[in-house]
Amino acid sequence: MTIQAKFELAYPGFSLDVDLELPGHGVTALFGPSGCGKTTLLRCMAGLSRAQSGRLIVNGDAWQDGATFVPVHQRPLGYVFQEANLFAHLSIRRNLQYGQSRIDEAARRVEFDRAIELLGIVHLLERKPAGLSGGERQRVAIARALLTSPRLLLMDEPLAALDLARKNEFMPYLERLHGELDIPVIYVTHAPDEVARLADHIVVMDAGRAIASGPLTETLARLDLPIRLGEDAGVVLDAVVAERDAAWHLARVTFAGGSLWVRDGGQAIGAAVRIRILARDVSIALEKVTGTSIQNCLPATVGELANDSHPALSLTRLAIGPSPLLARLTRRSAVELGLAPGKPVWVQIKAVALIG
Ligand SMILES: Nc1ncnc2c1ncn2[C@@H]1O[C@H](COP(=O)(O)OP(=O)(O)OP(=O)(O)O)[C@@H](O)[C@H]1O
């Protein structure tokens, strides 16, 4: 199952030209700097903007192709914006029922009770939107979108208006949707932490073009892209919590090729998690280093090397078994260490973020 999206659209001073084949399940992040065309692409997918030339096939159904153009109100999709635009005079329950009533009973695929439970808004039903926090309003907006039984969920920076604390509170709800509902989500963001936590697939956009599209781990480890991620260049790996050292509040997580000690996030042993390792937190040694405060030291093999955004810096791609890692070093260190493809080294990882 796939989503094929091909659009060409020109505004004065900007043109969108993309031809994408995206997975028909999971979360695809549309990532890129302000003005690169993320919202424009989303609007084309929704049918809110009509591309001069376009084709959109969603898991086998043509929403746009040649002469076919299904109007926005006939597309089975949910659209969640930066700010939830709920009806101020209606209770949350009535707002949700309004969304649901647009769909014939026979076509409803998401139950009311299930949607409110998934988004944790059971206790808010009798309240009015004005009395809710920004994060609560967004959860209601997502529940309302789900109740229209969409075959595609489009989210345009749904967390952009929230402060960091609200954002962290909110993320688990998005993760639950991901885990429990089989609705593909296209998620616009320019926040690398949201990509790391939520996305399975990423499309990196720049100036109206998709400069990369692929599975998250692989794509983040590409050496031609970290430059655009700047300080946030790094990898995200799937891992499992394997053991805990309660005395020191640490947990050991295993990933394909190795394991790492991380700050204990309270997850159960056996829980699936993601870990994010930034290139700037990885250093390389030719021998195993002892007498260091760094807890995580692993054998690895050097892959490619590339220049980084500053002429003093280089990026090295490494492999720990099948898993990729990026290290940001000065070019002088890379030369002094004689780094070259295939060379066995030790990596020291100064910080690992456990996400999800
Ligand atoms: N209706 C329109 N008419 C003319 N130009 C437009 C229109 N809509 C968008 N643009 C232009 O298209 C470009 C892409 O805008 P878009 O909103 O898609 O970017 P974005 O990546 O979503 O940005 P941001 O992250 O800031 O929301 C911008 O230069 C914008 O000014």
Ligand as a Chemical Component Dictionary entry (heavy atoms), coordinates in Angstrom:
data_LIG
# 
_chem_comp.id                   LIG 
_chem_comp.type                 NON-POLYMER 
_chem_comp.pdbx_formal_charge   0 
_chem_comp.three_letter_code    LIG 
# 
loop_
_chem_comp_atom.comp_id 
_chem_comp_atom.atom_id 
_chem_comp_atom.alt_atom_id 
_chem_comp_atom.type_symbol 
_chem_comp_atom.charge 
_chem_comp_atom.model_Cartn_x 
_chem_comp_atom.model_Cartn_y 
_chem_comp_atom.model_Cartn_z 
_chem_comp_atom.pdbx_ordinal 
LIG N1  N1  N 0 -1.421 31.231 -2.076 1  
LIG C1  C1  C 0 -0.151 31.562 -2.297 2  
LIG N2  N2  N 0 0.160  32.501 -3.193 3  
LIG C2  C2  C 0 1.444  32.863 -3.424 4  
LIG N3  N3  N 0 2.513  32.324 -2.789 5  
LIG C3  C3  C 0 2.250  31.391 -1.878 6  
LIG C4  C4  C 0 0.918  30.960 -1.580 7  
LIG N4  N4  N 0 0.985  29.995 -0.613 8  
LIG C5  C5  C 0 2.297  29.839 -0.336 9  
LIG N5  N5  N 0 3.057  30.672 -1.091 10 
LIG C6  C6  C 0 4.530  30.751 -1.057 11 
LIG O1  O1  O 0 5.040  29.449 -1.283 12 
LIG C7  C7  C 0 6.212  29.224 -0.519 13 
LIG C8  C8  C 0 6.050  27.973 0.310  14 
LIG O2  O2  O 0 5.133  28.204 1.367  15 
LIG P1  P1  P 0 4.703  27.081 2.393  16 
LIG O3  O3  O 0 3.720  27.706 3.348  17 
LIG O4  O4  O 0 4.269  25.885 1.663  18 
LIG O5  O5  O 0 6.067  26.761 3.154  19 
LIG P2  P2  P 0 6.318  25.914 4.457  20 
LIG O6  O6  O 0 7.480  25.036 4.178  21 
LIG O7  O7  O 0 5.067  25.257 4.898  22 
LIG O8  O8  O 0 6.730  27.067 5.478  23 
LIG P3  P3  P 0 6.514  27.201 7.076  24 
LIG O9  O9  O 0 7.357  26.151 7.718  25 
LIG O10 O10 O 0 7.015  28.590 7.355  26 
LIG O11 O11 O 0 5.047  27.055 7.345  27 
LIG C9  C9  C 0 6.424  30.484 0.295  28 
LIG O12 O12 O 0 7.389  31.262 -0.353 29 
LIG C10 C10 C 0 5.075  31.159 0.287  30 
LIG O13 O13 O 0 5.217  32.545 0.408  31 
# 
loop_
_chem_comp_bond.comp_id 
_chem_comp_bond.atom_id_1 
_chem_comp_bond.atom_id_2 
_chem_comp_bond.value_order 
_chem_comp_bond.pdbx_ordinal 
LIG N1  C1  SING 1  
LIG C1  N2  SING 2  
LIG C1  C4  DOUB 3  
LIG N2  C2  DOUB 4  
LIG C2  N3  SING 5  
LIG N3  C3  DOUB 6  
LIG C3  C4  SING 7  
LIG C3  N5  SING 8  
LIG C4  N4  SING 9  
LIG N4  C5  DOUB 10 
LIG C5  N5  SING 11 
LIG N5  C6  SING 12 
LIG C6  O1  SING 13 
LIG C6  C10 SING 14 
LIG O1  C7  SING 15 
LIG C7  C8  SING 16 
LIG C7  C9  SING 17 
LIG C8  O2  SING 18 
LIG O2  P1  SING 19 
LIG P1  O3  DOUB 20 
LIG P1  O4  SING 21 
LIG P1  O5  SING 22 
LIG O5  P2  SING 23 
LIG P2  O6  DOUB 24 
LIG P2  O7  SING 25 
LIG P2  O8  SING 26 
LIG O8  P3  SING 27 
LIG P3  O9  DOUB 28 
LIG P3  O10 SING 29 
LIG P3  O11 SING 30 
LIG C9  O12 SING 31 
LIG C9  C10 SING 32 
LIG C10 O13 SING 33 
# 
